[in-house]
Structure formats: structure tokens, C-alpha cells
């Protein structure tokens, strides 16, 4: 079982206190690298969740909201606590998720960046008076908290995803109830331990509930005291949240699925494109919603690009993320492993060519380590083109011209991230302008950053996280005209 000074509790956190559920039910947490149970955390009841909503509502201040400087101090306190405990939080994250330790610790720094950005830019939320005086009135705009916010996060970025939401929620003065994924609750418990120990924050302002997702999500949707839900996860679950909350007029912020195209033109720097694809695709074992899922390579450079990819992929090491020199850790569970194997098998059965990686028939499936794999000759009919693989598979398709690849890139219901590699500025402008994706990297495979807004188009979501735009997700403008 896991031992850590940040894991002295395995319970929920409600109203400023650690709370064990009255039912005594628990959830096993596994290390995907070993298959061992490393902890058991509380699986909370409906009454526990309802109590968290009540405590959050009590913490809400509408008539006298916590001033900006107070909120700034909360954000700075969490930032400093994360950075001061980066190694231990990263170790916990590595053990429950599986990503390499260095990558896990980098995620902690990434998370701290959101609290830092919100702290430095919180004055954007200060009230202001417009210059004009229409109707002989002075017009002042205030930014009021939306209210209690339910923050639901996935397992693939256990600290990064909550940082995006919690930083903006606290900046806006919104009390929150956080529901982490059952696969990775320990990193969240560690965060709450740091908040409890190091940050002077009113009780009920941050709450943690763990347990059955369908039950907790439904209570969030049905409660009139939870006017906002911020969720990161699958489009399927996002649609369920939308449907279940129709009885109330709620604000929804949804970062949903992706099916990212990665487009390499014939004039691209192929070495740079290959390096960026490796960094983009295999982060978190390929289990990210922004990683390249469909790779389109111009037919005149496809063979050369494939060779460069194979050379890099064949040098990568798969193994336990706690060990030195590991590039890719295990997948999160058996379902994830089986999906990658199914996508590779389907592609090969329909004429795809294995460029790097093992034949899927040779994999026993007795563990969750799937070697990085490159397959060429991909067509739109293959499962890896239509579905998000969420694993270390690079499927390569050919294209001839701009219009063709724009149409192919957009041939998905999703619109989260895309990537374009070309040295031609005019071409880049045309292609990027034609792609319906909220984030488009040009000669880079980089993903989100705290300083810029991130979110999806089409079925990939609603709203933005990060940047000034993300700060405004948790507030509502209140306009006050004042007569003479």
C-alpha cells in the first residue's frame, strides 16, 4: 500500500474537514504498472454529496464576495504548496496513473502555472465603469461568482485538469465540489492535504467527493444549488450531463473528446515534425485528448517521414514509470489496452502496413504495457480514423493537396486540437483557417498553456480554460446603471 505524508487520509473533504462516508464503502486504487492495489479510498453516499453541496452553498458570498486580494492569496498559496511538494505529488501521480515520474512531476509544475496565472491576472475581474454615459447614467460592470461549481475531472491528468478548473473557480469566488476519476483519486487527496495544511481558505470553499460517477453527476445536475458544472471527459458523458441538467438553467463548461489531425506537408522540416509528433503522441502513453490521432503525410515525403518515425519509436523504452529511462508507462486499464490492440488489428486487416512496433497477435495482454506502434496505409474506414485511440498508435494516411487534407481533417464530429507542419506562411493560414478545431499548432505539437484559452469546437465542448477567457468562465457580469 502507498505511503506518503500527503496521504494520511483516504476520505472525502467537506466543509473544511476530512469526512469518511457513513456507508463504509471504498474504491480500490491500482498501480497500472504492477496491477497491485495501492490504496482504498472512500466511496461516498448520496447524503455525503448533498452535504458537500450544502457546505459549498454556505461558503458562497454574493452580497460581500471575498475581495480580489483574498482570492489572490488562495491562488498563490496553492501554487507555492504544489511547487514545494512537486516531487511527492509527482510520485503519487506516477504510482496511480503510470506515466513516467519526470513527466508526472512536470504535470505538477504545469498545474501550478494555472494558479500562478490566475493570481497575476485576477485584477481583470475587478469592477469597472465604462467611459460612455448612455441614458444620462454612469454604468458600472461587476463580475459576480456564478455560484457553487461542480468540477469533474478525468484520470489522464490527475492534477493538471483540476488546476485549470479550480484556479479559475477560486479566482471568480466560486465555492467548488470536486469529483476526481475513480482511477486516480490519490493525487487529488494530496492536493487537498496541501490546501488543508498550507492555505487559509474558508470552510466549504473547496470540497472533495469520491464515488460512483453516475450518482454524483446526477446529483450535481439535479441540484438547484449547483448552477455550474465544469467537466472534462468523453463526449458521451458530456451529452449525458447536458441532458440530465435540462430541468435547470445551468452553465456548462465542457472539454470533451478529440480526434486530432497531424498534417505534414511536403515542405515541412521532417525531423522537427517527427520530434514534435513523438513528444505530442506519446505523452501520457497517448492517453490525452489533444494528442495526434490521425497523421496525414504528403505522399511525396511519406516514406521518408515514416522512416524517421520508426527510428525514433524503436529507441523508446516502455516500462514502470518509476524506473529511470522509461519513456512510456502502462495504459490505465485493460479496456484501454484492448482498444489499442483492436485498432492496430483492424488497420492491418484492412491493408495497413506495420512500420514500427509488434504485431498485435504477439501481445499476451497479461500486462498493460503496449509498445509504441506506427502503421501506414490508413484509410477513413478504419477504426483508428473514426475513433479516438487513446493509446500509443501512430496511424499514417497519405494526401495530395490542401483541400483534400482540410476535408479529411474535418471529417470528424470532434474539434479539439489539430497540428499543421509547413514552412509556407500562406499555406498555413489557409489550412489553419479551414480547420474547425479550437487549438491548432503550427510547426509545433504543443498542447495547452495557462496563458492562453483552450477548448473545443463542435462535439469537443463548450467554453474555455486558461487565459483571460478562462478567468471569465466562473463569473457573471452584473451591469449597474446609476442615475444622477
BAZA-777832 format. One record per residue (C-alpha): chain; residue in one letter; residue number from 0; x, y, z. Coordinates in steps of 0.25 Angstrom, whole numbers, plus 5000, padded with zeros to 4 digits. Layout:
! residues N
KOLZA chain res   n    u    v    w
KOLZA     A   A NUM    X    Y    Z
...
END
This chain:
! residues 484
KOLZA chain res   n    u    v    w
KOLZA     A   X   0 5000 5000 5000
KOLZA     A   X   1 5005 5014 4997
KOLZA     A   X   2 5011 5022 5008
KOLZA     A   X   3 5012 5037 5007
KOLZA     A   X   4 5012 5049 5017
KOLZA     A   X   5 5001 5055 5008
KOLZA     A   X   6 4992 5043 5009
KOLZA     A   X   7 4989 5042 5023
KOLZA     A   X   8 4974 5042 5020
KOLZA     A   X   9 4967 5034 5009
KOLZA     A   X  10 4954 5041 5011
KOLZA     A   X  11 4945 5052 5005
KOLZA     A   X  12 4947 5066 5009
KOLZA     A   X  13 4935 5074 5013
KOLZA     A   X  14 4933 5087 5020
KOLZA     A   X  15 4947 5088 5024
KOLZA     A   X  16 4948 5074 5030
KOLZA     A   X  17 4952 5060 5025
KOLZA     A   X  18 4940 5052 5025
KOLZA     A   X  19 4939 5037 5024
KOLZA     A   X  20 4926 5032 5017
KOLZA     A   X  21 4915 5026 5027
KOLZA     A   X  22 4914 5014 5018
KOLZA     A   X  23 4928 5009 5019
KOLZA     A   X  24 4929 5006 5004
KOLZA     A   X  25 4942 5008 4998
KOLZA     A   X  26 4949 5008 4984
KOLZA     A   X  27 4962 5001 4981
KOLZA     A   X  28 4972 5009 4974
KOLZA     A   X  29 4982 5001 4966
KOLZA     A   X  30 4996 5003 4961
KOLZA     A   X  31 4995 5000 4946
KOLZA     A   X  32 5010 4997 4945
KOLZA     A   X  33 5008 4985 4955
KOLZA     A   X  34 4994 4982 4956
KOLZA     A   X  35 4995 4984 4971
KOLZA     A   X  36 4984 4991 4980
KOLZA     A   X  37 4992 5003 4986
KOLZA     A   X  38 4980 5009 4993
KOLZA     A   X  39 4966 5009 4997
KOLZA     A   X  40 4958 5022 4997
KOLZA     A   X  41 4944 5025 5002
KOLZA     A   X  42 4933 5023 4992
KOLZA     A   X  43 4923 5034 4997
KOLZA     A   X  44 4908 5033 4998
KOLZA     A   X  45 4897 5042 4993
KOLZA     A   X  46 4896 5048 5007
KOLZA     A   X  47 4911 5052 5006
KOLZA     A   X  48 4909 5058 4993
KOLZA     A   X  49 4897 5066 4997
KOLZA     A   X  50 4905 5071 5010
KOLZA     A   X  51 4916 5076 5001
KOLZA     A   X  52 4906 5084 4993
KOLZA     A   X  53 4900 5090 5005
KOLZA     A   X  54 4914 5093 5011
KOLZA     A   X  55 4918 5100 4998
KOLZA     A   X  56 4906 5108 4997
KOLZA     A   X  57 4908 5113 5011
KOLZA     A   X  58 4922 5117 5007
KOLZA     A   X  59 4917 5125 4995
KOLZA     A   X  60 4917 5141 4997
KOLZA     A   X  61 4909 5149 4987
KOLZA     A   X  62 4906 5162 4995
KOLZA     A   X  63 4920 5163 5000
KOLZA     A   X  64 4929 5153 4992
KOLZA     A   X  65 4943 5151 4996
KOLZA     A   X  66 4951 5162 4991
KOLZA     A   X  67 4961 5160 4980
KOLZA     A   X  68 4973 5161 4989
KOLZA     A   X  69 4968 5150 4998
KOLZA     A   X  70 4965 5141 4986
KOLZA     A   X  71 4979 5144 4980
KOLZA     A   X  72 4985 5139 4993
KOLZA     A   X  73 4978 5126 4992
KOLZA     A   X  74 4983 5124 4978
KOLZA     A   X  75 4997 5128 4982
KOLZA     A   X  76 4997 5118 4994
KOLZA     A   X  77 4992 5106 4985
KOLZA     A   X  78 5003 5110 4975
KOLZA     A   X  79 5014 5110 4985
KOLZA     A   X  80 5009 5097 4992
KOLZA     A   X  81 5009 5090 4979
KOLZA     A   X  82 5023 5095 4975
KOLZA     A   X  83 5029 5092 4989
KOLZA     A   X  84 5024 5078 4988
KOLZA     A   X  85 5026 5075 4973
KOLZA     A   X  86 5034 5062 4975
KOLZA     A   X  87 5024 5056 4985
KOLZA     A   X  88 5011 5059 4977
KOLZA     A   X  89 5018 5055 4965
KOLZA     A   X  90 5022 5041 4971
KOLZA     A   X  91 5007 5039 4975
KOLZA     A   X  92 5002 5043 4962
KOLZA     A   X  93 5012 5033 4955
KOLZA     A   X  94 5008 5022 4964
KOLZA     A   X  95 4993 5023 4961
KOLZA     A   X  96 4994 5027 4947
KOLZA     A   X  97 5006 5020 4941
KOLZA     A   X  98 5013 5032 4934
KOLZA     A   X  99 5028 5033 4935
KOLZA     A   X 100 5032 5040 4948
KOLZA     A   X 101 5039 5052 4941
KOLZA     A   X 102 5026 5054 4933
KOLZA     A   X 103 5017 5053 4945
KOLZA     A   X 104 5026 5064 4953
KOLZA     A   X 105 5025 5073 4940
KOLZA     A   X 106 5010 5072 4941
KOLZA     A   X 107 5010 5077 4955
KOLZA     A   X 108 5018 5089 4950
KOLZA     A   X 109 5008 5091 4939
KOLZA     A   X 110 4997 5091 4949
KOLZA     A   X 111 5004 5101 4958
KOLZA     A   X 112 5005 5110 4946
KOLZA     A   X 113 4989 5112 4945
KOLZA     A   X 114 4989 5116 4959
KOLZA     A   X 115 5000 5126 4957
KOLZA     A   X 116 4994 5132 4944
KOLZA     A   X 117 4980 5134 4951
KOLZA     A   X 118 4987 5140 4963
KOLZA     A   X 119 4995 5150 4954
KOLZA     A   X 120 4983 5153 4945
KOLZA     A   X 121 4971 5153 4955
KOLZA     A   X 122 4970 5169 4954
KOLZA     A   X 123 4963 5166 4941
KOLZA     A   X 124 4951 5162 4949
KOLZA     A   X 125 4951 5176 4956
KOLZA     A   X 126 4939 5184 4954
KOLZA     A   X 127 4940 5196 4944
KOLZA     A   X 128 4932 5208 4939
KOLZA     A   X 129 4930 5210 4924
KOLZA     A   X 130 4934 5223 4918
KOLZA     A   X 131 4921 5225 4911
KOLZA     A   X 132 4909 5231 4919
KOLZA     A   X 133 4897 5226 4911
KOLZA     A   X 134 4883 5230 4916
KOLZA     A   X 135 4890 5240 4925
KOLZA     A   X 136 4895 5229 4935
KOLZA     A   X 137 4908 5224 4940
KOLZA     A   X 138 4910 5210 4936
KOLZA     A   X 139 4918 5200 4945
KOLZA     A   X 140 4920 5185 4942
KOLZA     A   X 141 4923 5176 4953
KOLZA     A   X 142 4927 5161 4952
KOLZA     A   X 143 4919 5153 4962
KOLZA     A   X 144 4922 5138 4965
KOLZA     A   X 145 4913 5128 4957
KOLZA     A   X 146 4911 5121 4970
KOLZA     A   X 147 4914 5107 4974
KOLZA     A   X 148 4922 5100 4963
KOLZA     A   X 149 4923 5085 4962
KOLZA     A   X 150 4937 5081 4956
KOLZA     A   X 151 4938 5067 4950
KOLZA     A   X 152 4952 5063 4945
KOLZA     A   X 153 4957 5051 4937
KOLZA     A   X 154 4969 5041 4940
KOLZA     A   X 155 4979 5045 4929
KOLZA     A   X 156 4983 5058 4936
KOLZA     A   X 157 4980 5056 4951
KOLZA     A   X 158 4986 5069 4955
KOLZA     A   X 159 4987 5077 4942
KOLZA     A   X 160 4972 5076 4939
KOLZA     A   X 161 4967 5081 4953
KOLZA     A   X 162 4977 5092 4953
KOLZA     A   X 163 4970 5098 4940
KOLZA     A   X 164 4957 5098 4947
KOLZA     A   X 165 4960 5101 4962
KOLZA     A   X 166 4969 5113 4959
KOLZA     A   X 167 4958 5120 4951
KOLZA     A   X 168 4947 5116 4961
KOLZA     A   X 169 4954 5121 4973
KOLZA     A   X 170 4958 5134 4965
KOLZA     A   X 171 4944 5136 4962
KOLZA     A   X 172 4940 5134 4976
KOLZA     A   X 173 4932 5121 4974
KOLZA     A   X 174 4932 5110 4984
KOLZA     A   X 175 4934 5097 4978
KOLZA     A   X 176 4931 5082 4979
KOLZA     A   X 177 4942 5073 4972
KOLZA     A   X 178 4939 5059 4967
KOLZA     A   X 179 4952 5052 4962
KOLZA     A   X 180 4953 5040 4954
KOLZA     A   X 181 4952 5027 4962
KOLZA     A   X 182 4965 5022 4955
KOLZA     A   X 183 4973 5034 4960
KOLZA     A   X 184 4967 5040 4973
KOLZA     A   X 185 4980 5040 4981
KOLZA     A   X 186 4987 5052 4974
KOLZA     A   X 187 4974 5060 4978
KOLZA     A   X 188 4975 5055 4992
KOLZA     A   X 189 4989 5060 4992
KOLZA     A   X 190 4985 5074 4987
KOLZA     A   X 191 4974 5075 4998
KOLZA     A   X 192 4984 5071 5008
KOLZA     A   X 193 4993 5083 5004
KOLZA     A   X 194 4981 5092 5003
KOLZA     A   X 195 4977 5088 5017
KOLZA     A   X 196 4991 5089 5023
KOLZA     A   X 197 4996 5102 5016
KOLZA     A   X 198 4985 5110 5010
KOLZA     A   X 199 4975 5119 5019
KOLZA     A   X 200 4963 5117 5012
KOLZA     A   X 201 4948 5117 5017
KOLZA     A   X 202 4942 5104 5020
KOLZA     A   X 203 4933 5099 5009
KOLZA     A   X 204 4940 5107 4999
KOLZA     A   X 205 4947 5094 4993
KOLZA     A   X 206 4940 5081 4995
KOLZA     A   X 207 4945 5067 4991
KOLZA     A   X 208 4935 5055 4988
KOLZA     A   X 209 4939 5042 4982
KOLZA     A   X 210 4930 5030 4978
KOLZA     A   X 211 4920 5025 4967
KOLZA     A   X 212 4921 5035 4955
KOLZA     A   X 213 4907 5033 4951
KOLZA     A   X 214 4901 5036 4964
KOLZA     A   X 215 4909 5048 4967
KOLZA     A   X 216 4908 5054 4954
KOLZA     A   X 217 4893 5053 4954
KOLZA     A   X 218 4892 5060 4968
KOLZA     A   X 219 4900 5071 4962
KOLZA     A   X 220 4891 5072 4950
KOLZA     A   X 221 4878 5072 4958
KOLZA     A   X 222 4882 5081 4970
KOLZA     A   X 223 4877 5096 4968
KOLZA     A   X 224 4889 5099 4977
KOLZA     A   X 225 4899 5096 4967
KOLZA     A   X 226 4898 5106 4956
KOLZA     A   X 227 4910 5102 4949
KOLZA     A   X 228 4917 5089 4944
KOLZA     A   X 229 4931 5088 4938
KOLZA     A   X 230 4934 5075 4933
KOLZA     A   X 231 4946 5069 4925
KOLZA     A   X 232 4944 5055 4919
KOLZA     A   X 233 4937 5048 4908
KOLZA     A   X 234 4927 5054 4899
KOLZA     A   X 235 4917 5043 4902
KOLZA     A   X 236 4917 5047 4917
KOLZA     A   X 237 4917 5061 4913
KOLZA     A   X 238 4904 5059 4906
KOLZA     A   X 239 4898 5052 4918
KOLZA     A   X 240 4901 5063 4927
KOLZA     A   X 241 4895 5073 4917
KOLZA     A   X 242 4882 5064 4917
KOLZA     A   X 243 4881 5062 4932
KOLZA     A   X 244 4883 5077 4935
KOLZA     A   X 245 4871 5081 4925
KOLZA     A   X 246 4862 5083 4937
KOLZA     A   X 247 4870 5095 4942
KOLZA     A   X 248 4877 5106 4934
KOLZA     A   X 249 4892 5103 4937
KOLZA     A   X 250 4905 5108 4932
KOLZA     A   X 251 4913 5097 4926
KOLZA     A   X 252 4928 5097 4923
KOLZA     A   X 253 4931 5084 4915
KOLZA     A   X 254 4944 5079 4910
KOLZA     A   X 255 4941 5067 4902
KOLZA     A   X 256 4947 5057 4893
KOLZA     A   X 257 4957 5059 4882
KOLZA     A   X 258 4962 5053 4869
KOLZA     A   X 259 4973 5061 4865
KOLZA     A   X 260 4979 5062 4851
KOLZA     A   X 261 4994 5064 4850
KOLZA     A   X 262 4997 5069 4836
KOLZA     A   X 263 5011 5069 4830
KOLZA     A   X 264 5013 5076 4816
KOLZA     A   X 265 5024 5073 4806
KOLZA     A   X 266 5032 5086 4810
KOLZA     A   X 267 5032 5083 4825
KOLZA     A   X 268 5044 5081 4833
KOLZA     A   X 269 5042 5066 4835
KOLZA     A   X 270 5052 5064 4846
KOLZA     A   X 271 5045 5075 4854
KOLZA     A   X 272 5031 5069 4850
KOLZA     A   X 273 5035 5055 4855
KOLZA     A   X 274 5041 5060 4868
KOLZA     A   X 275 5028 5068 4871
KOLZA     A   X 276 5020 5056 4867
KOLZA     A   X 277 5027 5047 4877
KOLZA     A   X 278 5026 5057 4888
KOLZA     A   X 279 5011 5060 4885
KOLZA     A   X 280 5007 5046 4883
KOLZA     A   X 281 5013 5038 4894
KOLZA     A   X 282 5011 5048 4905
KOLZA     A   X 283 5003 5040 4916
KOLZA     A   X 284 5005 5028 4907
KOLZA     A   X 285 4996 5034 4896
KOLZA     A   X 286 4985 5035 4906
KOLZA     A   X 287 4982 5050 4904
KOLZA     A   X 288 4970 5057 4897
KOLZA     A   X 289 4980 5066 4890
KOLZA     A   X 290 4990 5056 4885
KOLZA     A   X 291 4991 5053 4870
KOLZA     A   X 292 4981 5043 4866
KOLZA     A   X 293 4981 5043 4851
KOLZA     A   X 294 4994 5046 4844
KOLZA     A   X 295 4993 5052 4829
KOLZA     A   X 296 5006 5052 4822
KOLZA     A   X 297 5008 5057 4808
KOLZA     A   X 298 5010 5046 4798
KOLZA     A   X 299 5024 5051 4793
KOLZA     A   X 300 5030 5050 4807
KOLZA     A   X 301 5022 5039 4814
KOLZA     A   X 302 5033 5028 4812
KOLZA     A   X 303 5044 5038 4818
KOLZA     A   X 304 5035 5042 4829
KOLZA     A   X 305 5031 5028 4833
KOLZA     A   X 306 5046 5024 4834
KOLZA     A   X 307 5049 5036 4843
KOLZA     A   X 308 5037 5032 4852
KOLZA     A   X 309 5041 5017 4852
KOLZA     A   X 310 5055 5021 4856
KOLZA     A   X 311 5050 5029 4868
KOLZA     A   X 312 5040 5020 4872
KOLZA     A   X 313 5049 5008 4872
KOLZA     A   X 314 5058 5015 4882
KOLZA     A   X 315 5047 5017 4892
KOLZA     A   X 316 5046 5009 4905
KOLZA     A   X 317 5033 5004 4911
KOLZA     A   X 318 5032 5001 4926
KOLZA     A   X 319 5029 5005 4940
KOLZA     A   X 320 5029 5020 4941
KOLZA     A   X 321 5036 5020 4954
KOLZA     A   X 322 5049 5014 4947
KOLZA     A   X 323 5060 5022 4941
KOLZA     A   X 324 5060 5023 4925
KOLZA     A   X 325 5045 5020 4923
KOLZA     A   X 326 5039 5028 4912
KOLZA     A   X 327 5025 5021 4912
KOLZA     A   X 328 5017 5015 4924
KOLZA     A   X 329 5006 5006 4924
KOLZA     A   X 330 4992 5009 4919
KOLZA     A   X 331 4981 5012 4930
KOLZA     A   X 332 4974 4999 4929
KOLZA     A   X 333 4971 4986 4921
KOLZA     A   X 334 4960 4993 4913
KOLZA     A   X 335 4969 5003 4909
KOLZA     A   X 336 4980 4993 4905
KOLZA     A   X 337 4969 4985 4897
KOLZA     A   X 338 4965 4997 4889
KOLZA     A   X 339 4979 5000 4884
KOLZA     A   X 340 4981 4985 4880
KOLZA     A   X 341 4967 4985 4873
KOLZA     A   X 342 4971 4998 4865
KOLZA     A   X 343 4984 4992 4861
KOLZA     A   X 344 4978 4979 4857
KOLZA     A   X 345 4967 4986 4849
KOLZA     A   X 346 4977 4994 4842
KOLZA     A   X 347 4986 4983 4838
KOLZA     A   X 348 4974 4974 4834
KOLZA     A   X 349 4969 4985 4824
KOLZA     A   X 350 4982 4987 4817
KOLZA     A   X 351 4991 4995 4827
KOLZA     A   X 352 5006 4993 4828
KOLZA     A   X 353 5013 4991 4841
KOLZA     A   X 354 5024 5001 4841
KOLZA     A   X 355 5029 5000 4855
KOLZA     A   X 356 5024 4992 4867
KOLZA     A   X 357 5019 4978 4869
KOLZA     A   X 358 5009 4970 4862
KOLZA     A   X 359 4997 4971 4872
KOLZA     A   X 360 4995 4956 4871
KOLZA     A   X 361 5008 4954 4878
KOLZA     A   X 362 5004 4962 4891
KOLZA     A   X 363 4999 4954 4902
KOLZA     A   X 364 4991 4965 4909
KOLZA     A   X 365 4995 4960 4922
KOLZA     A   X 366 5000 4974 4926
KOLZA     A   X 367 4996 4988 4922
KOLZA     A   X 368 5009 4991 4914
KOLZA     A   X 369 5006 4994 4899
KOLZA     A   X 370 5019 4997 4891
KOLZA     A   X 371 5018 5009 4882
KOLZA     A   X 372 5013 5006 4868
KOLZA     A   X 373 5013 5012 4855
KOLZA     A   X 374 5004 5007 4844
KOLZA     A   X 375 5004 5013 4829
KOLZA     A   X 376 4993 5012 4819
KOLZA     A   X 377 4982 5017 4827
KOLZA     A   X 378 4968 5019 4821
KOLZA     A   X 379 4956 5026 4827
KOLZA     A   X 380 4948 5013 4828
KOLZA     A   X 381 4958 5008 4839
KOLZA     A   X 382 4954 5009 4853
KOLZA     A   X 383 4966 5017 4857
KOLZA     A   X 384 4961 5028 4847
KOLZA     A   X 385 4947 5028 4853
KOLZA     A   X 386 4950 5027 4868
KOLZA     A   X 387 4960 5033 4877
KOLZA     A   X 388 4970 5022 4880
KOLZA     A   X 389 4975 5028 4893
KOLZA     A   X 390 4988 5020 4893
KOLZA     A   X 391 5002 5019 4886
KOLZA     A   X 392 4998 5017 4872
KOLZA     A   X 393 5002 5026 4861
KOLZA     A   X 394 4993 5023 4848
KOLZA     A   X 395 4998 5030 4836
KOLZA     A   X 396 4990 5033 4824
KOLZA     A   X 397 4994 5040 4810
KOLZA     A   X 398 4989 5052 4804
KOLZA     A   X 399 4992 5060 4791
KOLZA     A   X 400 4986 5075 4793
KOLZA     A   X 401 4981 5085 4803
KOLZA     A   X 402 4966 5084 4800
KOLZA     A   X 403 4967 5069 4801
KOLZA     A   X 404 4974 5069 4815
KOLZA     A   X 405 4966 5080 4821
KOLZA     A   X 406 4953 5072 4817
KOLZA     A   X 407 4959 5059 4823
KOLZA     A   X 408 4964 5066 4836
KOLZA     A   X 409 4950 5072 4838
KOLZA     A   X 410 4944 5058 4835
KOLZA     A   X 411 4940 5056 4850
KOLZA     A   X 412 4930 5061 4860
KOLZA     A   X 413 4941 5066 4869
KOLZA     A   X 414 4949 5079 4868
KOLZA     A   X 415 4958 5080 4880
KOLZA     A   X 416 4973 5080 4875
KOLZA     A   X 417 4980 5079 4861
KOLZA     A   X 418 4994 5081 4856
KOLZA     A   X 419 5000 5087 4843
KOLZA     A   X 420 5014 5086 4839
KOLZA     A   X 421 5019 5094 4827
KOLZA     A   X 422 5029 5105 4824
KOLZA     A   X 423 5019 5113 4815
KOLZA     A   X 424 5012 5124 4823
KOLZA     A   X 425 5001 5126 4813
KOLZA     A   X 426 4998 5111 4812
KOLZA     A   X 427 4998 5110 4828
KOLZA     A   X 428 4988 5122 4828
KOLZA     A   X 429 4979 5115 4818
KOLZA     A   X 430 4979 5102 4825
KOLZA     A   X 431 4978 5106 4839
KOLZA     A   X 432 4966 5115 4835
KOLZA     A   X 433 4959 5104 4829
KOLZA     A   X 434 4961 5094 4841
KOLZA     A   X 435 4950 5094 4851
KOLZA     A   X 436 4958 5092 4863
KOLZA     A   X 437 4959 5101 4876
KOLZA     A   X 438 4975 5098 4877
KOLZA     A   X 439 4983 5098 4864
KOLZA     A   X 440 4998 5096 4866
KOLZA     A   X 441 5007 5102 4854
KOLZA     A   X 442 5020 5095 4853
KOLZA     A   X 443 5019 5090 4868
KOLZA     A   X 444 5012 5079 4875
KOLZA     A   X 445 5010 5087 4888
KOLZA     A   X 446 4997 5086 4895
KOLZA     A   X 447 4990 5096 4905
KOLZA     A   X 448 4997 5106 4914
KOLZA     A   X 449 4992 5114 4925
KOLZA     A   X 450 4994 5127 4918
KOLZA     A   X 451 4984 5124 4906
KOLZA     A   X 452 4970 5120 4905
KOLZA     A   X 453 4968 5105 4901
KOLZA     A   X 454 4955 5098 4898
KOLZA     A   X 455 4948 5091 4886
KOLZA     A   X 456 4939 5093 4875
KOLZA     A   X 457 4927 5084 4870
KOLZA     A   X 458 4925 5072 4879
KOLZA     A   X 459 4938 5075 4887
KOLZA     A   X 460 4932 5084 4896
KOLZA     A   X 461 4927 5098 4901
KOLZA     A   X 462 4935 5109 4908
KOLZA     A   X 463 4950 5111 4910
KOLZA     A   X 464 4960 5108 4921
KOLZA     A   X 465 4973 5117 4922
KOLZA     A   X 466 4976 5131 4918
KOLZA     A   X 467 4967 5143 4921
KOLZA     A   X 468 4956 5135 4915
KOLZA     A   X 469 4957 5124 4925
KOLZA     A   X 470 4956 5134 4936
KOLZA     A   X 471 4942 5139 4932
KOLZA     A   X 472 4936 5125 4932
KOLZA     A   X 473 4933 5125 4946
KOLZA     A   X 474 4927 5139 4947
KOLZA     A   X 475 4915 5146 4942
KOLZA     A   X 476 4915 5161 4939
KOLZA     A   X 477 4905 5170 4946
KOLZA     A   X 478 4902 5183 4940
KOLZA     A   X 479 4899 5195 4949
KOLZA     A   X 480 4894 5208 4942
KOLZA     A   X 481 4893 5219 4953
KOLZA     A   X 482 4885 5232 4950
KOLZA     A   X 483 4889 5246 4955
END
